């Protein structure tokens, strides 16, 4: 079995995230022991793994929302863990986060949610913030009249897009998504995946997403980082990881519902798989 660190940057390109030996513990429970991960600029990476593998915990660590118990972390080429509080705040403003479930403020309209993010960190004059917020709402694929609605008045798909607009408020370089298509029907999930791909091209984003959505894993990501055994077990395309012989990868990418994607990737059953985006 390959014992090299599974980092995901074989070409040696510019990295947005470079993690080495990260350790996450809660009391006596160790969730991660020596996580190594590289996220190349401009890529879309899916962070996947079985239940309890600590995907959301790692996401919080990588976005400076949680302090690890060991290891090193570079963001945009800077040592994030040794940065002073002011520098950490500046690093965080370069990261847009879409939390699981959206995490919008229910007492604020969509426009007010996005303006709040701008008000906290943008150097723009306050009178300009609503105009900028409307641009972000449009980028997220929402109609203009959605800006004045409250989260309870939105469909599940519109809540995701409103949360995306807020994540885009400060023109981030790194977009982090926690289960972005959970709860969406296949058509809505496919449309969200397509939107993320378009925004990557339009804005030059790098994207890191935690997802269980097999279509997002197989068709919506350049790289897949698989968490198991308290570390990143492997990084590569979904098709590459599915050919490996680790039991966890076989179970996740070659059995059950994932098996049809694997067979299609190998060309063994032409026409056997219909992507959710296909008619």
C-alpha positions in Angstrom: 0.0 0.0 0.0 1.2 3.5 -0.8 2.5 5.2 2.3 3.3 8.6 0.8 1.3 11.6 2.2 -2.0 12.0 0.3 -1.7 15.7 -0.4 -3.4 16.2 -3.8 -0.8 18.4 -5.5 1.4 16.1 -7.6 2.1 18.9 -10.1 3.5 21.3 -7.5 1.2 24.2 -8.3 0.3 27.2 -6.1 -1.5 26.1 -3.0 -4.4 27.8 -1.2 -4.3 25.3 1.6 -1.2 23.3 2.8 -1.9 21.3 6.0 0.7 19.0 7.6 0.2 16.7 10.6 -3.0 18.3 11.8 -4.4 16.9 15.0 -7.9 17.4 16.3 -9.0 16.2 19.7 -12.0 16.5 21.9 -10.9 15.6 25.4 -9.6 12.0 25.2 -11.1 11.4 21.7 -8.8 11.9 18.8 -10.7 12.7 15.6 -7.6 13.4 13.4 -4.1 12.3 13.9 -1.6 13.7 11.3 -3.8 15.1 8.5 -1.8 16.2 5.4 -3.7 18.0 2.6 -2.9 20.3 -0.3 -5.6 22.3 -2.1 -4.3 23.7 -5.4 -5.5 27.1 -6.5 -8.4 27.0 -8.9 -9.5 23.4 -8.1 -12.8 22.1 -6.8 -12.1 19.5 -4.1 -14.6 17.3 -2.4 -13.8 16.3 1.2 -15.5 12.9 1.8 -15.5 10.0 4.2 -17.7 7.8 6.3 -19.9 9.0 9.1 -17.8 10.1 12.1 -14.6 10.7 10.1 -14.5 14.3 11.1 -15.2 16.1 7.8 -16.9 19.1 9.3 -14.3 19.3 12.1 -11.5 19.4 9.6 -13.4 22.0 7.6 -13.6 24.2 10.7 -9.9 23.8 11.3 -8.9 24.6 7.8 -11.0 27.8 7.9 -9.6 29.0 11.3 -12.9 28.4 13.1 -11.2 25.8 15.3 -7.7 25.6 16.8 -6.0 22.2 16.2 -4.1 20.4 18.9 -1.1 19.9 16.6 0.4 20.3 13.1 0.8 23.2 10.8 -1.5 25.1 8.4 -0.6 27.5 5.6 -3.4 29.5 3.9 -2.5 31.5 0.8 1.1 30.8 1.5 1.0 32.2 5.1 1.4 30.4 8.4 -2.1 30.7 9.7 -1.6 29.1 13.1 1.2 31.4 14.0 -0.5 34.5 12.7 -1.6 37.2 15.2 -5.4 37.8 15.7 -5.5 40.7 13.2 -3.7 38.7 10.6 -6.0 35.7 11.2 -9.0 38.0 10.7 -7.6 39.2 7.3 -7.0 35.6 6.3 -10.6 34.7 7.2 -11.9 37.5 5.0 -10.3 35.7 2.0 -12.5 32.7 2.7 -16.2 32.5 2.0 -18.1 29.8 4.0 -21.5 28.3 3.2 -22.5 26.5 6.4 -24.6 23.4 6.5 -28.3 24.4 6.3 -27.3 28.0 5.3 -27.1 29.4 8.8 -28.9 32.6 7.7 -30.1 35.1 10.3 -33.9 34.4 10.3 -34.8 37.8 11.5 -33.0 39.5 8.5 -34.0 39.6 4.9 -31.6 38.1 2.3 -30.3 41.5 1.5 -29.7 42.3 5.1 -27.9 39.0 5.6 -25.5 39.9 2.8 -25.1 43.5 3.8 -24.3 42.4 7.4 -21.2 40.5 6.1 -20.1 43.5 4.1 -20.7 45.9 7.0 -18.5 43.9 9.3 -15.4 43.8 7.0 -15.8 45.9 3.8 -14.0 49.2 3.5 -16.8 50.6 1.3 -19.0 53.4 2.4 -22.2 52.1 4.0 -24.4 53.7 1.3 -22.8 51.5 -1.3 -23.3 48.2 0.6 -26.9 47.4 -0.6 -25.8 47.8 -4.2 -22.9 45.5 -3.8 -25.1 43.0 -1.9 -27.5 43.0 -4.8 -24.7 42.1 -7.2 -23.8 39.1 -5.0 -27.4 38.0 -4.8 -27.5 38.1 -8.6 -24.2 36.1 -8.8 -25.8 33.4 -6.6 -28.6 33.0 -9.2 -31.4 34.6 -7.1 -34.0 36.9 -8.7 -33.9 40.5 -7.5 -37.2 40.2 -5.6 -35.7 37.5 -3.4 -33.5 40.1 -1.8 -36.4 41.4 0.4 -37.7 38.0 1.5 -36.9 36.4 4.8 -35.3 32.9 5.0 -38.6 31.3 6.1 -40.2 32.6 2.8 -37.6 30.8 0.6 -37.4 27.3 -0.8 -34.6 25.1 0.2 -32.7 25.8 -3.0 -33.1 29.6 -2.6 -31.8 29.4 1.0 -28.7 27.7 -0.3 -28.2 30.5 -2.9 -28.9 33.2 -0.4 -26.2 31.7 1.9 -23.9 31.5 -1.1 -24.5 35.2 -1.8 -23.4 35.9 1.7 -20.3 33.7 1.3 -19.4 35.7 -1.8 -19.9 39.1 -0.1 -16.2 39.8 0.4 -14.9 38.5 -2.9 -13.2 35.5 -1.4 -10.4 33.5 -3.0 -11.5 30.3 -1.3 -15.1 29.2 -1.2 -15.9 26.5 1.5 -19.2 24.6 1.3 -20.5 22.3 3.9 -23.1 19.8 2.4 -24.2 22.4 -0.2 -26.7 20.2 -2.0 -28.1 18.3 1.0 -31.9 18.4 1.0 -32.1 19.5 -2.7 -33.9 17.5 -5.3 -31.7 16.1 -8.2 -32.5 19.0 -10.5 -31.8 21.7 -7.9 -28.6 19.9 -6.8 -27.4 19.7 -10.4 -28.1 23.4 -10.9 -26.2 24.3 -7.8 -23.2 22.2 -8.9 -23.3 24.0 -12.3 -23.5 27.4 -10.6 -20.4 26.6 -8.5 -18.5 25.5 -11.6 -19.5 28.7 -13.4 -18.4 30.9 -10.4 -15.1 29.1 -10.3 -14.4 30.1 -13.9 -15.9 33.6 -13.6 -14.3 34.6 -10.2 -11.2 32.4 -10.2 -12.4 30.7 -7.1 -10.9 27.7 -5.3 -13.6 25.5 -3.8 -13.5 23.0 -0.9 -16.7 21.2 -0.2 -17.8 18.5 2.2 -20.4 16.4 0.5 -22.2 13.0 0.4 -23.7 13.7 -3.0 -22.3 11.0 -5.3 -23.0 13.1 -8.4 -21.0 16.0 -6.9 -18.2 13.7 -6.0 -18.0 12.0 -9.4 -18.9 14.8 -11.8 -18.6 18.1 -9.9 -15.1 17.9 -8.4 -11.6 17.9 -9.8 -10.2 16.2 -6.7 -11.6 14.0 -3.9 -9.9 13.9 -0.5 -11.0 10.8 1.4 -10.9 10.9 5.2 -10.4 7.6 7.0 -8.2 6.2 9.8 -8.0 9.7 11.4 -6.2 11.1 8.4 -6.5 11.9 4.7 -6.2 8.4 3.3 -6.0 9.3 -0.4 -6.4 12.3 -2.8 -7.2 12.1 -6.5 -10.1 12.0 -8.9 -13.1 9.9 -7.9 -12.2 7.4 -10.6 -8.6 7.2 -9.5 -9.6 6.6 -5.9 -12.1 4.0 -6.9 -9.3 1.9 -8.4 -7.4 1.7 -5.1 -7.6 -1.3 -2.9 -8.0 0.2 0.6 -11.2 -1.3 2.0 -12.7 2.1 2.9 -12.3 3.3 -0.7 -13.8 0.1 -2.1 -16.8 0.4 0.2 -17.4 4.1 -0.5 -16.7 4.3 -4.3 -17.2 0.8 -5.7 -20.2 -0.6 -3.9 -23.8 0.2 -3.4 -25.1 3.3 -5.3 -21.6 4.4 -6.1 -20.9 1.2 -8.1 -22.8 2.5 -11.1 -20.6 5.6 -11.3 -17.5 3.4 -11.0 -18.7 1.1 -13.8 -19.5 4.1 -16.0 -16.1 5.6 -15.4 -14.4 2.3 -16.4 -16.6 2.2 -19.5 -18.0 -1.2 -18.5 -21.6 -0.4 -18.9 -22.2 2.3 -21.5 -25.4 4.2 -20.9 -26.0 2.5 -17.6 -25.6 5.8 -15.6 -27.7 8.9 -16.2 -26.4 11.9 -14.3 -29.0 13.8 -12.4 -28.4 16.7 -14.8 -29.3 14.7 -17.8 -32.8 14.6 -19.2 
